[in-house]
Every structure is written in structure tokens, then in C-alpha cells.
Amino acid sequence: MFRPKVPIVVLVGEPIQPTLPAPELTALLHSRMEHLLEQAQDAYGSHPAGEWWVPHRLGGSAPTMAEAAQLDAEEADQRAAARAAREAGRTE
């Protein structure tokens, strides 16, 4: 894990007390984590435009959250189809 000259940003958010129902608590956690991630990305400094690892909002080519969710769903569909084809081949 040792990489010289690679900045590491660690941010710690406010504690979350588990006083809300689970779905609301999960949404709050997600929101806070997203905010901390954006702060860490902004603290990193300048980002090279177009790089695959740079967030879309900072000029990179990394997929947005919606695009990533769509790609994940397509991959899951492909895996399910492949699994069904394998299972169908076994039963014949």
C-alpha cells in the first residue's frame, strides 16, 4: 500500500446517533458520506481532465452515479442471462 508522493485524504464526519428508523438512518449516512467524499475530492487539488478516475463533476470521464448504477444493472442482467444459459445447458 506504500506509494510515495500519493496524497491520502482522510475525513471524519460528525457522529450519527441511531435515533432514526433504519431507512432514514441509511439515507442520512449515504448523504453524509457523499458530502465527505466530495470534500476529499476537492481537497486533492487539480485533477487532470478526461482521466478515467477523475469524477465527472471535476472534468473527468468517470461515470456519474446514475451512469454507474445503469452499468451495474446491465452487468447484473448479463450475468443472470449467462447463468440461466449455463443452467439450461445442464438440463438438456
DSSP file with accessible surface (Angstrom, degrees, kcal/mol):
  #  RESIDUE AA STRUCTURE BP1 BP2  ACC     N-H-->O    O-->H-N    N-H-->O    O-->H-N    TCO  KAPPA ALPHA  PHI   PSI    X-CA   Y-CA   Z-CA
    1    1 A M              0   0  213      0, 0.0     2,-0.5     0, 0.0     0, 0.0   0.000 360.0 360.0 360.0  -9.9    0.0    0.0    0.0
    2    2 A F        +     0   0  182      1,-0.0     0, 0.0     2,-0.0     0, 0.0  -0.557 360.0 165.3 -73.9 118.9    3.0    2.3    0.2
    3    3 A R    >   -     0   0  184     -2,-0.5     3,-1.3     3,-0.2    -1,-0.0  -0.907  29.6-136.9-134.7 106.4    3.0    4.8   -2.7
    4    4 A P  T 3  S+     0   0   90      0, 0.0    -2,-0.0     0, 0.0     0, 0.0  -0.306  83.6  12.7 -64.8 145.7    5.3    7.7   -2.3
    5    5 A K  T 3  S+     0   0  212      1,-0.2     0, 0.0     0, 0.0     0, 0.0   0.653  91.0 124.4  64.9  18.4    4.1   11.1   -3.3
    6    6 A V    <   -     0   0   72     -3,-1.3    -1,-0.2     2,-0.0    -3,-0.2  -0.941  60.7-131.1-106.0 114.1    0.4   10.0   -3.5
    7    7 A P        -     0   0   71      0, 0.0     2,-0.5     0, 0.0    37,-0.0  -0.383  16.6-158.0 -67.3 142.2   -1.7   12.2   -1.2
    8    8 A I        -     0   0  132     -2,-0.1     2,-0.5     2,-0.0    -2,-0.0  -0.990   4.4-162.5-120.4 125.4   -4.1   10.4    1.1
    9    9 A V        -     0   0   59     -2,-0.5     2,-0.5     2,-0.0    31,-0.1  -0.934   6.6-175.4-111.4 126.9   -7.0   12.4    2.4
   10   10 A V        -     0   0  115     -2,-0.5     2,-0.4     2,-0.0    -2,-0.0  -0.991   3.7-179.4-123.4 124.0   -8.9   11.2    5.5
   11   11 A L        -     0   0   72     -2,-0.5     2,-0.5     0, 0.0    25,-0.0  -0.963  11.1-159.4-122.4 141.9  -12.0   13.0    6.7
   12   12 A V        -     0   0  132     -2,-0.4     2,-0.1    24,-0.0    -2,-0.0  -0.985  13.2-153.0-122.3 126.4  -14.2   12.1    9.7
   13   13 A G        -     0   0   34     -2,-0.5     3,-0.1     1,-0.2    20,-0.0  -0.261  34.2 -71.7 -89.5 178.5  -17.7   13.3    9.9
   14   14 A E        -     0   0  151      1,-0.1    -1,-0.2    -2,-0.1    18,-0.0  -0.385  60.3 -96.2 -66.0 146.9  -19.9   14.1   12.8
   15   15 A P        -     0   0  105      0, 0.0     2,-0.6     0, 0.0    -1,-0.1  -0.317  33.4-139.7 -62.4 148.1  -21.2   11.1   14.7
   16   16 A I        -     0   0   51     -3,-0.1     9,-0.0     2,-0.0    -3,-0.0  -0.961   9.2-145.6-112.7 121.1  -24.6    9.8   13.8
   17   17 A Q        -     0   0  129     -2,-0.6     2,-2.7     1,-0.1     3,-0.4  -0.721  19.1-125.2 -85.6 131.7  -26.8    8.7   16.7
   18   18 A P  S    S+     0   0  101      0, 0.0    -1,-0.1     0, 0.0     4,-0.1  -0.333  72.2 120.5 -77.8  64.8  -29.1    5.8   15.8
   19   19 A T        +     0   0  120     -2,-2.7     3,-0.1     2,-0.1    -2,-0.0   0.487  55.5  77.1-103.8  -4.8  -32.3    7.5   16.7
   20   20 A L  S    S-     0   0   68     -3,-0.4     5,-0.0     1,-0.1     0, 0.0  -0.656  93.6 -88.2-101.7 162.0  -34.0    7.3   13.3
   21   21 A P     >  -     0   0   75      0, 0.0     4,-2.6     0, 0.0     3,-0.4  -0.313  49.6-102.8 -62.5 153.2  -35.7    4.4   11.6
   22   22 A A  H  > S+     0   0   68      1,-0.2     4,-2.8     2,-0.2     5,-0.2   0.856 118.4  50.5 -51.9 -47.0  -33.2    2.3    9.6
   23   23 A P  H  > S+     0   0  100      0, 0.0     4,-2.1     0, 0.0    -1,-0.2   0.923 114.6  44.4 -61.7 -40.0  -34.2    3.6    6.1
   24   24 A E  H  > S+     0   0  110     -3,-0.4     4,-2.4     2,-0.2    -2,-0.2   0.886 113.0  51.5 -69.2 -38.6  -33.9    7.2    7.2
   25   25 A L  H  X S+     0   0   42     -4,-2.6     4,-2.7     2,-0.2    -1,-0.2   0.911 109.7  50.2 -63.7 -41.3  -30.6    6.4    9.0
   26   26 A T  H  X S+     0   0   93     -4,-2.8     4,-2.6    -5,-0.2    -2,-0.2   0.921 110.6  49.1 -63.7 -42.7  -29.3    4.8    5.9
   27   27 A A  H  X S+     0   0   61     -4,-2.1     4,-2.4    -5,-0.2    -2,-0.2   0.910 111.8  49.1 -63.9 -40.9  -30.2    7.8    3.8
   28   28 A L  H  X S+     0   0   51     -4,-2.4     4,-2.6     2,-0.2     5,-0.2   0.932 111.4  49.2 -63.9 -45.0  -28.6   10.1    6.3
   29   29 A L  H  X S+     0   0   86     -4,-2.7     4,-2.7     1,-0.2     5,-0.2   0.935 111.5  49.3 -60.0 -45.8  -25.4    8.0    6.3
   30   30 A H  H  X S+     0   0  107     -4,-2.6     4,-2.5     1,-0.2    -1,-0.2   0.930 111.7  49.1 -59.9 -44.5  -25.3    8.0    2.5
   31   31 A S  H  X S+     0   0   71     -4,-2.4     4,-2.2     1,-0.2    -2,-0.2   0.927 112.9  46.3 -62.3 -45.5  -25.8   11.8    2.3
   32   32 A R  H  X S+     0   0   81     -4,-2.6     4,-2.4     1,-0.2    -1,-0.2   0.897 112.7  50.0 -66.0 -40.4  -23.0   12.4    4.9
   33   33 A M  H  X S+     0   0  114     -4,-2.7     4,-2.5    -5,-0.2    -1,-0.2   0.906 109.7  51.0 -65.7 -39.9  -20.6   10.0    3.2
   34   34 A E  H  X S+     0   0   81     -4,-2.5     4,-2.4    -5,-0.2    -2,-0.2   0.919 110.1  50.0 -62.9 -41.6  -21.3   11.6   -0.2
   35   35 A H  H  X S+     0   0  106     -4,-2.2     4,-2.2     1,-0.2    -2,-0.2   0.927 111.7  47.6 -63.0 -44.7  -20.6   15.1    1.3
   36   36 A L  H  X S+     0   0   39     -4,-2.4     4,-2.5     2,-0.2    -1,-0.2   0.891 110.1  53.2 -64.6 -38.6  -17.3   13.9    2.8
   37   37 A L  H  X S+     0   0   96     -4,-2.5     4,-2.7     2,-0.2    -2,-0.2   0.938 108.8  48.8 -61.6 -45.1  -16.3   12.2   -0.5
   38   38 A E  H  X S+     0   0   67     -4,-2.4     4,-2.4     1,-0.2    -2,-0.2   0.904 110.7  51.0 -63.2 -39.0  -16.8   15.5   -2.3
   39   39 A Q  H  X S+     0   0   83     -4,-2.2     4,-2.2     2,-0.2    -1,-0.2   0.919 111.2  48.1 -62.7 -43.2  -14.8   17.4    0.3
   40   40 A A  H  X S+     0   0   23     -4,-2.5     4,-1.0     2,-0.2    -2,-0.2   0.912 111.6  49.7 -64.9 -41.4  -11.9   14.9   -0.1
   41   41 A Q  H  < S+     0   0   43     -4,-2.7     4,-0.5     1,-0.2     3,-0.5   0.911 112.4  47.6 -63.7 -41.0  -12.0   15.1   -3.9
   42   42 A D  H >< S+     0   0   92     -4,-2.4     3,-0.8     1,-0.2    -1,-0.2   0.861 108.9  54.3 -67.8 -34.7  -11.9   18.9   -3.7
   43   43 A A  H 3< S+     0   0   71     -4,-2.2    -1,-0.2     1,-0.2    -2,-0.2   0.704  90.8  77.1 -72.3 -18.4   -9.1   18.8   -1.2
   44   44 A Y  T 3< S-     0   0   94     -4,-1.0     2,-0.3    -3,-0.5    -1,-0.2   0.817  97.3-133.5 -62.5 -31.2   -7.0   16.6   -3.6
   45   45 A G    <   +     0   0   40     -3,-0.8    -1,-0.2    -4,-0.5     2,-0.0  -0.775  55.7   1.2 109.9-156.5   -6.2   19.6   -5.8
   46   46 A S        -     0   0  115     -2,-0.3    12,-0.0    -3,-0.1    -4,-0.0  -0.341  64.6-149.3 -71.0 147.6   -6.3   19.9   -9.5
   47   47 A H        -     0   0   33     11,-0.2     2,-0.2     8,-0.0     3,-0.1  -0.955  21.6-110.9-118.1 135.7   -7.5   16.9  -11.5
   48   48 A P    >   -     0   0   61      0, 0.0     3,-1.3     0, 0.0     6,-0.2  -0.472  41.9-112.4 -67.3 128.4   -6.3   16.0  -15.0
   49   49 A A  T 3  S+     0   0   86     -2,-0.2    11,-0.2     1,-0.2    10,-0.1  -0.316  92.7  12.2 -63.7 139.0   -9.2   16.5  -17.4
   50   50 A G  T 3  S+     0   0   45      9,-2.5    -1,-0.2     1,-0.2    10,-0.2   0.324  84.1 145.1  82.6  -7.3  -10.6   13.4  -19.0
   51   51 A E    X   -     0   0   80     -3,-1.3    10,-2.4     1,-0.1     3,-1.0  -0.343  55.5-127.0 -66.7 146.4   -8.9   10.8  -16.8
   52   52 A W  T 3  S+     0   0  190      1,-0.2    -1,-0.1     9,-0.2     4,-0.1   0.774 107.8  49.3 -65.2 -26.2  -11.0    7.7  -16.1
   53   53 A W  T 3  S+     0   0  101      9,-0.1    -1,-0.2     2,-0.1     7,-0.1   0.569  88.6  96.2 -93.3  -8.4  -10.5    8.1  -12.3
   54   54 A V  S <  S-     0   0    0     -3,-1.0     8,-1.9    -6,-0.2     5,-0.1  -0.682  84.6-108.4 -85.3 130.6  -11.5   11.8  -12.1
   55   55 A P    > > -     0   0   21      0, 0.0     5,-2.2     0, 0.0     3,-1.6  -0.210  21.9-120.4 -56.7 147.3  -15.1   12.4  -11.1
   56   56 A H  G > 5S+     0   0  106      6,-0.3     3,-1.9     1,-0.3     8,-0.1   0.879 112.9  59.6 -55.4 -40.7  -17.4   13.6  -13.9
   57   57 A R  G 3 5S+     0   0  112      1,-0.3    -1,-0.3     2,-0.1     7,-0.0   0.682 105.7  49.6 -66.4 -15.8  -18.2   16.8  -11.9
   58   58 A L  G < 5S-     0   0   48     -3,-1.6    -1,-0.3   -10,-0.1    -2,-0.2   0.165 130.1 -90.2-108.1  16.1  -14.5   17.6  -11.9
   59   59 A G  T < 5S+     0   0   43     -3,-1.9    -9,-2.5     1,-0.2    -3,-0.2   0.546  87.0 124.2  92.7   8.8  -14.0   17.2  -15.6
   60   60 A G      < -     0   0    7     -5,-2.2    -1,-0.2   -11,-0.2    -8,-0.2  -0.271  68.3-117.8 -92.7-177.4  -13.1   13.6  -15.7
   61   61 A S        +     0   0   70    -10,-2.4    -9,-0.2    -2,-0.1    -5,-0.1   0.314  67.7 125.6-105.9   8.5  -14.5   10.6  -17.6
   62   62 A A  S    S-     0   0   18     -8,-1.9    -6,-0.3   -11,-0.6    -9,-0.1  -0.392  70.4-101.7 -62.6 142.8  -15.6    8.6  -14.5
   63   63 A P        -     0   0   64      0, 0.0    -7,-0.2     0, 0.0    -1,-0.1  -0.319  32.7-113.0 -67.0 152.4  -19.3    7.7  -14.8
   64   64 A T     >  -     0   0   47     -9,-0.1     4,-2.9     1,-0.1     5,-0.2  -0.264  37.0 -98.7 -71.1 170.4  -21.8    9.7  -12.8
   65   65 A M  H  > S+     0   0  140      1,-0.2     4,-2.4     2,-0.2     5,-0.2   0.912 126.7  49.4 -59.7 -41.0  -23.7    7.8  -10.0
   66   66 A A  H  > S+     0   0   75      2,-0.2     4,-2.1     1,-0.2    -1,-0.2   0.921 112.4  47.1 -65.7 -42.5  -26.7    7.3  -12.3
   67   67 A E  H  > S+     0   0   94      2,-0.2     4,-2.6     1,-0.2    -2,-0.2   0.906 111.9  50.8 -64.8 -40.7  -24.5    6.0  -15.1
   68   68 A A  H  X S+     0   0   29     -4,-2.9     4,-2.6     2,-0.2    -2,-0.2   0.910 109.2  50.9 -63.6 -41.3  -22.6    3.7  -12.7
   69   69 A A  H  X S+     0   0   61     -4,-2.4     4,-2.4    -5,-0.2    -1,-0.2   0.911 110.8  49.1 -62.8 -40.7  -25.9    2.3  -11.5
   70   70 A Q  H  X S+     0   0  109     -4,-2.1     4,-2.5     2,-0.2    -2,-0.2   0.928 111.3  49.0 -64.5 -44.2  -27.1    1.7  -15.1
   71   71 A L  H  X S+     0   0   92     -4,-2.6     4,-2.4     1,-0.2    -2,-0.2   0.912 111.5  50.0 -61.9 -41.2  -23.8   -0.1  -15.9
   72   72 A D  H  X S+     0   0  102     -4,-2.6     4,-2.5     2,-0.2    -1,-0.2   0.908 110.7  49.3 -62.9 -42.3  -24.1   -2.2  -12.7
   73   73 A A  H  X S+     0   0   45     -4,-2.4     4,-2.3     2,-0.2    -2,-0.2   0.916 111.3  49.1 -65.1 -41.5  -27.7   -3.2  -13.7
   74   74 A E  H  X S+     0   0   82     -4,-2.5     4,-2.3     2,-0.2    -2,-0.2   0.913 111.5  49.5 -64.0 -41.7  -26.6   -4.1  -17.2
   75   75 A E  H  X S+     0   0   82     -4,-2.4     4,-2.5     2,-0.2    -2,-0.2   0.915 110.1  50.6 -63.9 -41.5  -23.8   -6.2  -15.9
   76   76 A A  H  X S+     0   0   56     -4,-2.5     4,-2.4     1,-0.2    -2,-0.2   0.911 110.2  50.3 -62.9 -40.3  -26.1   -8.0  -13.4
   77   77 A D  H  X S+     0   0  115     -4,-2.3     4,-2.4     2,-0.2    -1,-0.2   0.912 110.6  49.5 -63.3 -42.2  -28.5   -8.7  -16.3
   78   78 A Q  H  X S+     0   0  135     -4,-2.3     4,-2.5     1,-0.2    -2,-0.2   0.911 111.6  48.4 -63.9 -42.1  -25.7  -10.1  -18.4
   79   79 A R  H  X S+     0   0  153     -4,-2.5     4,-2.6     2,-0.2    -1,-0.2   0.904 111.3  50.0 -64.6 -41.8  -24.5  -12.3  -15.6
   80   80 A A  H  X S+     0   0   41     -4,-2.4     4,-2.6     2,-0.2    -2,-0.2   0.911 111.6  48.7 -63.6 -40.7  -28.1  -13.6  -14.9
   81   81 A A  H  X S+     0   0   62     -4,-2.4     4,-2.3     2,-0.2    -2,-0.2   0.917 112.4  48.1 -65.5 -41.9  -28.5  -14.4  -18.6
   82   82 A A  H  X S+     0   0   45     -4,-2.5     4,-2.3     2,-0.2    -2,-0.2   0.913 112.3  49.3 -64.7 -41.3  -25.2  -16.2  -18.7
   83   83 A R  H  X S+     0   0  119     -4,-2.6     4,-2.6     2,-0.2     5,-0.2   0.928 111.1  49.5 -64.2 -42.4  -26.1  -18.2  -15.6
   84   84 A A  H  X S+     0   0   55     -4,-2.6     4,-2.5     1,-0.2    -1,-0.2   0.902 110.4  50.9 -64.0 -38.8  -29.5  -19.1  -17.0
   85   85 A A  H  X S+     0   0   65     -4,-2.3     4,-2.0     2,-0.2    -1,-0.2   0.910 110.7  48.6 -66.2 -40.4  -27.9  -20.3  -20.2
   86   86 A R  H  X S+     0   0  132     -4,-2.3     4,-1.4     2,-0.2    -2,-0.2   0.924 113.2  47.1 -63.4 -44.8  -25.4  -22.5  -18.3
   87   87 A E  H  X S+     0   0  102     -4,-2.6     4,-1.2     1,-0.2    -2,-0.2   0.881 110.7  52.0 -66.4 -37.0  -28.2  -24.0  -16.2
   88   88 A A  H  X S+     0   0   43     -4,-2.5     4,-0.7     1,-0.2    -1,-0.2   0.879 107.1  53.9 -66.8 -35.6  -30.3  -24.6  -19.3
   89   89 A G  H  < S+     0   0   49     -4,-2.0     3,-0.3     1,-0.2    -1,-0.2   0.823 106.2  52.8 -67.5 -29.3  -27.3  -26.4  -20.9
   90   90 A R  H  < S+     0   0  179     -4,-1.4    -1,-0.2     1,-0.2    -2,-0.2   0.794 105.9  52.9 -75.2 -30.5  -27.0  -28.7  -17.9
   91   91 A T  H  <        0   0  120     -4,-1.2    -1,-0.2    -3,-0.2    -2,-0.2   0.624 360.0 360.0 -83.4 -13.4  -30.6  -29.8  -18.0
   92   92 A E     <        0   0  195     -4,-0.7    -3,-0.0    -3,-0.3    -4,-0.0  -0.309 360.0 360.0 -83.2 360.0  -30.6  -30.8  -21.7
